[in-house]
Amino acid sequence: MAMSLDALVMRVIVRRTGIGVAPFTWEVHGNGITPIHVSADRYKSMEAAYKAGQNRLTEFIPSRKSKLRRSDRDEPVPMCVLRRTNWRDGMNR
């Protein structure tokens, strides 16, 4: 399954936001500089914060609409109707 463009742009960034036992937090960023979501939870290690952010990342990626199968679509509407004529018929008129 192909990924959407929005899914390719989303990323998790881990930041050290404090001093102490659990100084790390994660943020979800989209295309811009400002974060879409900042976690309120604090983590002891960068790895733990990154894993938590990756687990929550799917919540922020918009889901793609499933493609309709050919049998589910309506029949196409013709743009024009072509008539088959004989070139000799055109000369007799």
Residue pairs with C-beta under 8 A, 6 or more apart in sequence:
4 61
4 62
4 64
6 30
6 61
6 62
7 61
9 30
9 31
10 28
10 29
10 30
10 36
10 57
10 60
10 61
11 28
11 29
12 26
12 27
12 28
12 29
12 50
12 53
12 54
12 57
13 26
13 27
13 28
13 29
13 35
13 53
14 24
14 25
14 26
14 27
14 46
14 49
14 50
14 53
15 24
15 25
15 26
15 27
16 23
16 24
16 46
17 23
17 24
17 25
17 42
18 42
21 44
22 42
22 43
22 44
23 42
24 42
24 43
24 44
24 45
24 46
24 48
24 49
25 38
25 39
25 40
25 41
25 42
25 43
25 49
26 39
26 43
26 49
26 50
26 52
26 53
26 56
27 35
27 36
27 37
27 38
27 39
27 53
28 35
28 36
28 37
28 53
28 56
28 57
28 60
29 35
29 36
30 36
30 60
36 60
37 56
37 60
39 49
39 52
39 53
39 56
41 52
43 49
43 52
